[in-house]
Amino acid sequence: MNNTIRLTAAQAMVRWLSLQMNEDGERFIEGMWAIFGHGNVAGLGEALHGMKDTFPTWRGQNEQTMAHAAIAYAKTLKRRRAHAVTSSIGPGSTNMVTAAALAHVNRLPVLLVPSDVFANRRPDPVLQQIEDFDDGTISANDCFKPVARYFDRISRPEHLLSALPRAMRVLTDPQNCGPVVLSFCQDVQAEAYDYPTAFFERKTWHIRRPEPDPREVTRVVEMVRAAKNPVIVAGGGVLYSGAEEVLARFAEKHNIPFVETQAGKGGNSYEHALNFGSPGVTGSQCANDLCQAADLIIGVGTRFQDFTTGSWTVFGNPDRKLISINLHPYDAQKHGSVGLVSDARVAIERIDQQLGDLKFAAADPASRDQWHGTVRDVTAAPGDTNALPTDAQVIGAVQRTATEKTVAMCAAGTMPGALQVLWQSAKGGYHMEYGYSCMGYEVAGAMGIKLAAPDKDVVCFVGDGSYMMANSELATAVMRRVPFTIVLTDNRGYGCINRLQIETGGAQFNNLYKDSNVEVQPEIDFVAHAASMGAHAEKAGSIAELERKIVEARSRDIPSVIVIDTDPMPGTGAGGFWWDVAVPEVGGPERLEKARETYTQNKSRQHTVN
């Protein structure tokens, strides 16, 4: 009886991946994005072709943005499914390093399969090979090591027998979830090996729900009982745990207000009476007022990133205590937190059981109502139709046309902060990559969201700066007939950083085109550019026209790009808190001296234990 099957290593990888299932009976790795080069076209390319009817391959335009689409897909499906991405060696591989870092920071599963140099070293140095003069084992793919949750180099065919299960362990591990990099030597891809047939049996991977230590639960319960003004900070871990409704019921039962981070926003509707918006640098006024007064901060599935904490000034009560409910002890112990290491949903349920009917005094609903009134005011259509609209007014236009299926998404520039503070999200109506805040995620990410949730109305907010960095997957979306709407705000440069430059005492320099060392001010026709890739593209001359075009876009089966000119100078006009961006200490003019004085005052308010 033959208990082996002879396959190339590349064939074995593809076959094995096609048989790894999630708990819903779906393939966990749905398929593979691929750009072929000499490092993978003969090995993985042929293997993928042989499985094309059961394990799909998708062609993209750039290795980084293919990976961005894969990451957005996994984020949308709350880490229950993922994509793989393969590249050739050299620049194709290193193009994916940024995407790996993005997935690492955001704790999102993506399988990256960069090709590597020859394991047998006979033709060294091959085209695009990096040579280390002192270490013969290093290749360009070693760049992935700091930004991978698991890294392995496949330099023998039988390495797959251990590397692939380890890869899936990480991709499905709620505690250590993140990017896996399997650096696949190009000659090994084509080598044959007699693999055990048992290796290719279908397997279901279960995502664990770690239970908390009862002693940690008891300590947290004691802290909650001793509090007078607690507030819950809901992060992305709430969504990945599926704890949205459990958290809302917990908040209602005990009358504890909650705020949502960038990653947690949209877990519950903005209309929930205890949802006070977002905390921190780009937070709502009512949320920041709550956080300033709170004597107990209950973090659930959040990393307490500096935007959430106002660089550790927003939790201003000198007697405040910090609880961090998180899957990983690293996150649960940050900044002197009392940690509760657990799945978010399970932890909330266990705390609730011990709290009984404990109920706190109601938070002031007037502050929340007042905040919503402020949002309506700053996002209202402009009275002066001749003036360039602000980003807040653009958000208002999209908001007024939104339905329960609308998902607002973004990643970098002005819009992430403006959306966090102003976008009134329905449940599940928000997707923000703000862990790495990666310019260029937007277009590819919007495609990934739509692939994961075809019934959603995906609206991608992108500035001209981010669009110029990475727009080529728009052509992929056209070719695959993946419809979504891009609202492209053109403020003629990097308006967000220009404002930060001014706020920190700097001179306007090298951000807006008008302040850059260029001979000719560019007049980029974004409509013509997007149309050249096959998208439906047009320009909106006003906020009212933008609203009409957003509604019209929903009937198309290709991406729609709506360009609107905006004013780069105004901020959101509402909310916000201090952010620690260091100001030069000496050597500047009076504007820098004043900015440094303000910076020093704010820095003295930081309340943190590292």
C-alpha angles and dihedrals in degrees: 000000000000110000095176137068123206113229138149113257090250092052090049092052094050094044092049094048091051090060100052110104137189126225092270092061093254126127107264093212099045095191145309134275110216143187108180128217136155089290098061112008096090097039113030092018093061092041092053090048090055091055098036094118094055105022110039126219120206124199118220136181103237132022094227095050093044086058090047089056089050092050093049089050092054093045092051091051090048094244094301093117135020146183133233124225127200132191140173121257127282116015093009090059098042090049086071096054092087091051090050090054090049092053091044094054092045095044092235128151120243128148112220118193108186115178118241139202124281113295090207090053092211098129095037128180094040124184111295094009118148112217123204110207092212105032123049094190097063125099133168088270091071084080086077095062098087092047101041126088088207126015127185134166114218102213097150128039093237091058087083090069090071103020098058096052089046089052093053091046090060096041091054098037109107091201100048100024115150145102120333118203119199105184102206117202107226097229092047091055088066098041119107125229136174102246121193110256089224088066088071098054113125113262133194117214117209121207108224127229103210114215119226126246105260090226091058091049091051092051092050092048090052090053092050091049090052094050127098102187111025124171129191120225107202116202137179092284088072090063096044090050092049087235099136097109094037090054092048092051091047091051092048095047094050097030094236116154118227136205128198130226123218090269093043099044112117093030086115129014119269086236093068106115093230096046105103096179125245133335132225138016094356095026134128119262093240092051094049091047089054092048092048092056099037118114092193126040113196108196114196116190095338132127091210091236116193094258089056093049100038085243086306097307101098094072089067104162104112089214096048121133127205130222120188118194106192143144095236124056088220091065095035094059100046120134096358094306122163098241130220108187107204149101106289097235094048092046093052091049093050093048091047092053092057097041092060112183097341109150129184129214113275120266114239106273091194092072090055093048091048090051093053088051090053091051091052090051098050094042095046119118111272118261091213103064091186093063121086110257123245125238088252090058091049089053089050091054092054091043093054091053096042123117132195087272096055118116116191112206137180142139118195146015126032099331102067092061093039092049094048092053099036112024111100100211127204114216107293092006100120134072119175129168098204102138090083096010090213117192108223096036093100107079096037091041092054089054091050092051092050092048089053096042110026092173093060126097100230117201115189116202110202134164124222090254096057092040090056091051097056126359105130097101085070085079090051091052090051092050092048093041094238107159125207136136125251118200103197113195111200113202093155100250142357098328096170095056091041089061091046089050090055094044091054092052098261128138117250101265138155097346107086113045090239090062096045131096097257131133095215128030106236121242100196116192099214092175092058091043095053092042090053088063091052101260123134100253132180141149126247114216095194144012091259090053090048090056092052093048093050091056092046091052092065092073095059129094093210132059117282121212118200115187121200129176113233139187110257097204111064121080123210093289092222142068124354139130140215121297122199106240109154117242121209109268099211142008101049137116124257094281090060092046091054091047090049091051091053091045092053091050092052093044090057088062095059111122110192145130114203 
